[in-house]
Amino acid sequence: MFCFPKSRTNENGGKYLGVLIDKNLSWKHHIDAIATKISNNVGLIAKMRHCVPWKILLNFYKSLIHPYLTYGLPAWGQAGKMYLNKILILQKRALRLLFFADVRDHAIPLFLEANVLPITFLYHECVASLMNGINSNNAPINMLHLFKVPMNRKLFFFSFKVCL
């Protein structure tokens, strides 16, 4: 069982290092909190888009929205699709505002033009980067101790065995 400090807990879970963890690990509360923060920043982009070039707006996206998406993503990135869809809709809205696209326009070309990954692909990139760090012994030491690397060290991720 995971223990939280007394001041940060309630009957449904708690907050640990800025990540809201509920008792069922559904990540609903954490994603709702992130969605609120991202929505505020999308509103800022909507107000500024007529006054600022799109390159600067893209920098705003990458500095004001992207950090909320990536912080703790390997932990909460496997949340239910209905929760992650809220984040994806906000990402699409921000990019449509950035490029003055219509609400009905496809978002894939906008993701490509902005060189931004949707939340699901962002999760896969974070996990792949973490596993690559573990494979090359560049991950944080507390993560390295969770995995046993076989003596004939292979480059494939499936060669790891999780220690419990």
C-alpha positions in Angstrom: 0.0 0.0 0.0 1.2 3.5 -0.8 1.3 6.0 2.0 0.6 9.7 1.6 1.4 12.5 4.0 -1.6 13.1 6.3 -2.2 16.6 5.0 -2.5 15.5 1.4 -4.9 12.6 1.7 -8.6 12.0 1.7 -10.8 8.9 1.5 -10.4 8.9 -2.3 -6.7 9.2 -2.7 -4.1 12.0 -2.5 -1.6 14.2 -4.2 2.0 13.0 -4.5 4.7 15.1 -6.2 2.0 17.1 -8.0 0.1 14.0 -9.4 -3.4 13.3 -8.1 -3.7 9.6 -7.3 -7.1 8.2 -6.6 -7.8 4.9 -4.9 -8.8 3.1 -8.1 -5.9 4.5 -10.2 -8.4 5.8 -12.8 -6.5 9.1 -12.9 -9.8 10.9 -13.5 -9.1 13.7 -10.9 -5.6 14.2 -12.2 -6.7 14.5 -15.8 -9.5 16.8 -14.8 -7.0 19.1 -13.0 -4.7 19.1 -16.0 -7.6 19.7 -18.4 -8.6 22.8 -16.4 -5.1 24.2 -16.5 -4.7 23.5 -20.2 -8.1 25.0 -20.9 -7.1 28.2 -19.3 -4.0 28.3 -21.5 -6.0 27.5 -24.6 -8.1 30.6 -23.8 -5.0 32.6 -23.6 -3.9 31.4 -27.0 -7.4 32.3 -28.4 -7.1 35.8 -27.1 -3.5 36.3 -28.4 -3.7 34.7 -31.8 -4.8 37.9 -33.6 -1.9 39.9 -32.2 1.0 37.4 -32.2 2.7 35.4 -35.0 1.9 31.7 -35.1 5.5 30.8 -34.3 5.3 32.6 -31.0 1.9 31.0 -30.3 3.5 27.7 -31.0 6.2 28.6 -28.4 3.4 29.4 -26.0 1.8 26.1 -26.6 5.1 24.3 -26.0 5.8 26.2 -22.8 2.3 26.6 -21.3 0.5 23.4 -22.4 3.2 20.8 -23.2 4.7 20.6 -19.7 1.3 19.7 -18.2 1.0 16.9 -20.7 4.4 15.4 -20.0 4.7 15.6 -16.3 4.2 12.2 -14.8 2.9 10.9 -18.2 4.4 7.4 -17.8 2.2 7.0 -14.7 -1.1 8.4 -15.8 -0.8 8.0 -19.6 -2.6 4.6 -19.5 -5.7 6.1 -18.1 -9.0 5.2 -19.8 -9.7 6.5 -23.3 -12.6 8.5 -22.1 -10.4 10.5 -19.7 -7.5 11.0 -22.2 -10.0 12.1 -24.9 -10.6 15.3 -22.9 -6.9 16.1 -23.1 -6.8 15.3 -26.9 -9.8 17.5 -27.6 -8.0 20.4 -25.8 -4.9 19.7 -27.8 -6.9 19.8 -31.1 -8.6 23.0 -30.0 -5.3 24.7 -29.3 -3.8 23.7 -32.6 -6.9 24.8 -34.5 -6.7 28.2 -32.8 -3.0 28.4 -33.6 -3.5 27.8 -37.3 -6.9 29.6 -37.6 -8.5 26.3 -38.7 -12.2 25.6 -38.8 -13.7 23.4 -36.0 -14.5 20.7 -38.6 -11.0 20.5 -40.1 -8.9 17.4 -39.5 -6.3 17.9 -36.8 -3.7 15.5 -38.0 -2.2 18.0 -40.5 -2.1 20.5 -37.7 -0.2 18.2 -35.4 2.3 17.5 -38.3 2.7 21.2 -39.1 3.3 22.1 -35.4 5.6 19.1 -34.9 3.5 18.2 -31.8 2.4 14.7 -30.8 -1.2 13.8 -29.7 -1.4 12.6 -26.0 -1.4 8.9 -26.9 1.7 9.1 -29.0 3.3 11.4 -26.4 2.7 8.6 -23.9 4.4 6.0 -26.1 7.3 8.3 -26.7 7.8 8.9 -23.0 7.6 5.2 -22.1 10.0 4.3 -25.0 12.4 7.0 -23.8 12.2 5.6 -20.3 12.8 2.1 -21.4 15.7 3.2 -23.6 17.2 4.9 -20.5 16.8 1.7 -18.5 18.3 -0.3 -21.3 21.4 2.0 -21.5 21.7 2.5 -17.7 20.8 6.2 -18.0 17.5 6.1 -16.2 17.2 7.3 -12.6 18.7 4.8 -10.2 15.4 4.1 -8.5 14.0 3.0 -11.8 17.0 0.9 -12.7 16.5 -1.2 -9.5 13.0 -2.2 -10.7 14.4 -4.2 -13.6 16.8 -7.1 -13.9 18.9 -7.1 -17.1 19.9 -10.6 -18.3 23.6 -11.4 -18.6 23.4 -11.5 -22.4 22.2 -8.0 -22.5 19.8 -7.6 -25.5 18.5 -4.4 -26.9 14.9 -5.6 -26.9 12.6 -4.3 -24.2 10.9 -7.6 -23.7 14.2 -9.1 -22.3 13.6 -7.3 -19.0 12.1 -9.0 -16.1 10.3 -6.9 -13.5 11.4 -7.5 -9.9 8.7 -7.5 -7.3 
